């Protein structure tokens, strides 16, 4: 298990919170594989110790039953205003997450928990060849992540806002965010 911790959100005596776990037999991280919306919420939940931020959770999304493996993480995120869903009362937990959506969720974590992250603007996205294609709802999140140095472009200078985030990219982004 890959474990990282954020000093502002301790968990137990040693901040060992098991943010990221493996795939297959638990020993392969599958860093090149795309990651789902639910998996990202679970990583955020673990990394930022959201279990200590809410007293209880209830079902808030019709497509996240109490038996879903990420039920608690997603619904704690909802209670805190981090996970707002995709519309029509759904979160779509098993769908692959886009890069801009992951940035938006993580940006909301910082805002909700009062953690320090630079505030960006749409002009901060001009450093990417495709910065203008970031959805309007994601501009603040992506721009804040760019200005804070958490997100960088690919080898062609693009952000690729609607590309699927990989497990490896998710771990890098979380590590950078947690070590700000």
Secondary structure by P-SEA (a helix, b strand, c coil): cbbbbbccccccccccccccccccccccccccccccaaaaaaaaaaaacccccccccccccccccccccaaaaaaaaaaaccccccccccccccccccaaaaaaaaaaaaaaabbbbbbbcccccccccccccccccaaaaaaaaaaaccccccccccccccccccaaaaaaaaaaaaac
